[in-house]
Amino acid sequence: RDERGKSIIIPIRPELKNFLPYRVPDPLRFDGIALACLTGPNGAGKSSVLDAITWALWGSARAKRDDDLIHQGQTEMQVQFDFEQDSVLYRVIRKRIKRAKTGQTELTLLAWDPSAERWTLINEPSIRDTEKRISSILHLTYETFVHSAFLQQGRADSFTTQTPADRKRILSEILGLSEWMSYEEKVKDRLRKVE
């Protein structure tokens, strides 16, 4: 948790297969690292690692189509991302298979069950609903993430170019103002009952 008590996402381990420039690299391990810095020359694949994480979690990256993220010459890709949120270990596995006209995406959401010492499937019935559950677990949407924590290449001004209403909504989500609005409603309700 941060200094305000708000939970933060702790990345543990991204594992990529045929994602952008990466064929089958060794998994990255972030566990035990308090502060990390990805460095390297232009085109080395630093942004691709972050794109892999956002694609795994929200199904979005800087490419226009998912098939554009598949390593050149390959027909499928997969990103597995382990992270901790609110003291629970989660694993997201997103896979894309390219077909002649349409591709197929699979999304799996798992939570570690320490008492059984195994991963438990916690998917929703559809990919869209599973993505909503992931955003709920993270307390963060893709849009808020890319406008606040992850400035994509060529889009550093993406927050400032939003409409005032969208900037207010994004800041509200970042600051957790919806929680305070629900507290306010509860207090008003109790005051009505007391009166």
FENGIKA-V809808 format. One record per residue. N is the residue number from 1. RES is the residue in one small letter. SS is DSSP state (H for helix, E for strand, C for the rest). PHI is phi in whole degrees, -180 to 180 (* if undefined). OMEGA is omega in whole degrees, 0 to 359 (none if undefined). Layout:
BEGIN
n=N res=RES ss=SS phi=PHI omega=OMEGA
n=N res=RES ss=SS phi=PHI omega=OMEGA
END
This chain:
BEGIN
n=1 res=r ss=C phi=* omega=178
n=2 res=d ss=C phi=-84 omega=184
n=3 res=e ss=C phi=-65 omega=178
n=4 res=r ss=C phi=-93 omega=181
n=5 res=g ss=C phi=87 omega=180
n=6 res=k ss=C phi=-80 omega=182
n=7 res=s ss=C phi=-71 omega=179
n=8 res=i ss=C phi=-124 omega=180
n=9 res=i ss=C phi=-81 omega=177
n=10 res=i ss=E phi=-112 omega=178
n=11 res=p ss=E phi=-70 omega=181
n=12 res=i ss=E phi=-112 omega=189
n=13 res=r ss=E phi=-159 omega=168
n=14 res=p ss=E phi=-92 omega=178
n=15 res=e ss=E phi=-130 omega=187
n=16 res=l ss=E phi=-115 omega=174
n=17 res=k ss=E phi=-140 omega=178
n=18 res=n ss=C phi=58 omega=179
n=19 res=f ss=E phi=-102 omega=182
n=20 res=l ss=C phi=47 omega=185
n=21 res=p ss=C phi=-78 omega=187
n=22 res=y ss=E phi=-93 omega=175
n=23 res=r ss=C phi=-80 omega=177
n=24 res=v ss=C phi=-144 omega=180
n=25 res=p ss=C phi=-78 omega=173
n=26 res=d ss=C phi=-63 omega=177
n=27 res=p ss=C phi=-62 omega=173
n=28 res=l ss=C phi=-85 omega=180
n=29 res=r ss=C phi=-121 omega=179
n=30 res=f ss=C phi=-103 omega=184
n=31 res=d ss=C phi=-62 omega=181
n=32 res=g ss=C phi=85 omega=180
n=33 res=i ss=C phi=-101 omega=181
n=34 res=a ss=C phi=-82 omega=181
n=35 res=l ss=C phi=-144 omega=181
n=36 res=a ss=C phi=-125 omega=178
n=37 res=c ss=C phi=-134 omega=175
n=38 res=l ss=C phi=-91 omega=181
n=39 res=t ss=C phi=-126 omega=177
n=40 res=g ss=C phi=157 omega=181
n=41 res=p ss=C phi=-70 omega=176
n=42 res=n ss=C phi=-56 omega=178
n=43 res=g ss=C phi=85 omega=182
n=44 res=a ss=C phi=-75 omega=179
n=45 res=g ss=C phi=109 omega=180
n=46 res=k ss=H phi=-62 omega=180
n=47 res=s ss=H phi=-66 omega=180
n=48 res=s ss=H phi=-65 omega=177
n=49 res=v ss=H phi=-64 omega=179
n=50 res=l ss=H phi=-67 omega=176
n=51 res=d ss=H phi=-61 omega=179
n=52 res=a ss=H phi=-62 omega=180
n=53 res=i ss=H phi=-66 omega=180
n=54 res=t ss=H phi=-68 omega=179
n=55 res=w ss=H phi=-67 omega=179
n=56 res=a ss=H phi=-62 omega=185
n=57 res=l ss=H phi=-75 omega=188
n=58 res=w ss=H phi=-118 omega=182
n=59 res=g ss=C phi=74 omega=182
n=60 res=s ss=C phi=-133 omega=175
n=61 res=a ss=C phi=-152 omega=185
n=62 res=r ss=C phi=-75 omega=178
n=63 res=a ss=C phi=-76 omega=180
n=64 res=k ss=C phi=-73 omega=181
n=65 res=r ss=C phi=-128 omega=179
n=66 res=d ss=H phi=-58 omega=182
n=67 res=d ss=H phi=-62 omega=178
n=68 res=d ss=H phi=-72 omega=180
n=69 res=l ss=H phi=-87 omega=182
n=70 res=i ss=E phi=-74 omega=179
n=71 res=h ss=C phi=-52 omega=183
n=72 res=q ss=C phi=-54 omega=179
n=73 res=g ss=C phi=89 omega=181
n=74 res=q ss=C phi=-105 omega=182
n=75 res=t ss=C phi=-113 omega=178
n=76 res=e ss=E phi=-151 omega=177
n=77 res=m ss=E phi=-144 omega=179
n=78 res=q ss=E phi=-152 omega=172
n=79 res=v ss=E phi=-128 omega=173
n=80 res=q ss=E phi=-114 omega=182
n=81 res=f ss=E phi=-133 omega=176
n=82 res=d ss=E phi=-100 omega=178
n=83 res=f ss=E phi=-149 omega=177
n=84 res=e ss=E phi=-113 omega=177
n=85 res=q ss=E phi=-144 omega=180
n=86 res=d ss=C phi=52 omega=178
n=87 res=s ss=C phi=65 omega=176
n=88 res=v ss=E phi=-117 omega=178
n=89 res=l ss=E phi=-92 omega=181
n=90 res=y ss=E phi=-120 omega=174
n=91 res=r ss=E phi=-134 omega=175
n=92 res=v ss=E phi=-114 omega=176
n=93 res=i ss=E phi=-125 omega=177
n=94 res=r ss=E phi=-119 omega=183
n=95 res=k ss=E phi=-128 omega=178
n=96 res=r ss=E phi=-129 omega=177
n=97 res=i ss=E phi=-117 omega=181
n=98 res=k ss=C phi=-86 omega=176
n=99 res=r ss=C phi=-121 omega=184
n=100 res=a ss=C phi=-52 omega=183
n=101 res=k ss=C phi=-107 omega=180
n=102 res=t ss=C phi=-129 omega=177
n=103 res=g ss=C phi=-101 omega=179
n=104 res=q ss=E phi=-130 omega=178
n=105 res=t ss=E phi=-115 omega=175
n=106 res=e ss=E phi=-122 omega=179
n=107 res=l ss=E phi=-133 omega=179
n=108 res=t ss=E phi=-125 omega=177
n=109 res=l ss=E phi=-120 omega=182
n=110 res=l ss=E phi=-127 omega=173
n=111 res=a ss=E phi=-127 omega=180
n=112 res=w ss=E phi=-78 omega=177
n=113 res=d ss=E phi=-102 omega=184
n=114 res=p ss=C phi=-65 omega=181
n=115 res=s ss=C phi=-70 omega=179
n=116 res=a ss=C phi=-93 omega=183
n=117 res=e ss=C phi=53 omega=177
n=118 res=r ss=E phi=-159 omega=176
n=119 res=w ss=E phi=-81 omega=179
n=120 res=t ss=E phi=-116 omega=179
n=121 res=l ss=E phi=-71 omega=179
n=122 res=i ss=C phi=-128 omega=178
n=123 res=n ss=C phi=-60 omega=168
n=124 res=e ss=C phi=-96 omega=184
n=125 res=p ss=C phi=-62 omega=182
n=126 res=s ss=C phi=-130 omega=177
n=127 res=i ss=H phi=-62 omega=181
n=128 res=r ss=H phi=-59 omega=179
n=129 res=d ss=H phi=-68 omega=177
n=130 res=t ss=H phi=-66 omega=176
n=131 res=e ss=H phi=-63 omega=177
n=132 res=k ss=H phi=-63 omega=179
n=133 res=r ss=H phi=-65 omega=178
n=134 res=i ss=H phi=-61 omega=178
n=135 res=s ss=H phi=-61 omega=178
n=136 res=s ss=H phi=-67 omega=178
n=137 res=i ss=H phi=-63 omega=183
n=138 res=l ss=H phi=-79 omega=187
n=139 res=h ss=C phi=59 omega=187
n=140 res=l ss=C phi=-161 omega=174
n=141 res=t ss=C phi=-99 omega=177
n=142 res=y ss=H phi=-60 omega=183
n=143 res=e ss=H phi=-58 omega=180
n=144 res=t ss=H phi=-65 omega=180
n=145 res=f ss=H phi=-61 omega=183
n=146 res=v ss=H phi=-75 omega=178
n=147 res=h ss=H phi=-95 omega=183
n=148 res=s ss=H phi=-128 omega=189
n=149 res=a ss=C phi=-103 omega=186
n=150 res=f ss=C phi=-126 omega=179
n=151 res=l ss=C phi=-88 omega=183
n=152 res=q ss=C phi=-73 omega=179
n=153 res=q ss=C phi=-57 omega=178
n=154 res=g ss=C phi=76 omega=183
n=155 res=r ss=C phi=-131 omega=182
n=156 res=a ss=C phi=-64 omega=181
n=157 res=d ss=C phi=-96 omega=187
n=158 res=s ss=C phi=-61 omega=179
n=159 res=f ss=C phi=-72 omega=184
n=160 res=t ss=C phi=-70 omega=179
n=161 res=t ss=C phi=-89 omega=177
n=162 res=q ss=C phi=-73 omega=175
n=163 res=t ss=C phi=-68 omega=178
n=164 res=p ss=H phi=-55 omega=180
n=165 res=a ss=H phi=-64 omega=179
n=166 res=d ss=H phi=-70 omega=177
n=167 res=r ss=H phi=-62 omega=179
n=168 res=k ss=H phi=-63 omega=180
n=169 res=r ss=H phi=-64 omega=180
n=170 res=i ss=H phi=-64 omega=178
n=171 res=l ss=H phi=-64 omega=178
n=172 res=s ss=H phi=-61 omega=179
n=173 res=e ss=H phi=-68 omega=180
n=174 res=i ss=H phi=-62 omega=184
n=175 res=l ss=H phi=-85 omega=179
n=176 res=g ss=C phi=70 omega=183
n=177 res=l ss=H phi=-67 omega=179
n=178 res=s ss=H phi=-64 omega=176
n=179 res=e ss=H phi=-62 omega=181
n=180 res=w ss=H phi=-68 omega=178
n=181 res=m ss=H phi=-66 omega=178
n=182 res=s ss=H phi=-68 omega=175
n=183 res=y ss=H phi=-62 omega=180
n=184 res=e ss=H phi=-61 omega=179
n=185 res=e ss=H phi=-64 omega=179
n=186 res=k ss=H phi=-64 omega=179
n=187 res=v ss=H phi=-65 omega=179
n=188 res=k ss=H phi=-61 omega=180
n=189 res=d ss=H phi=-64 omega=179
n=190 res=r ss=H phi=-65 omega=178
n=191 res=l ss=H phi=-64 omega=177
n=192 res=r ss=H phi=-61 omega=180
n=193 res=k ss=H phi=-67 omega=180
n=194 res=v ss=H phi=-66 omega=179
n=195 res=e ss=C phi=-66 omega=none
END
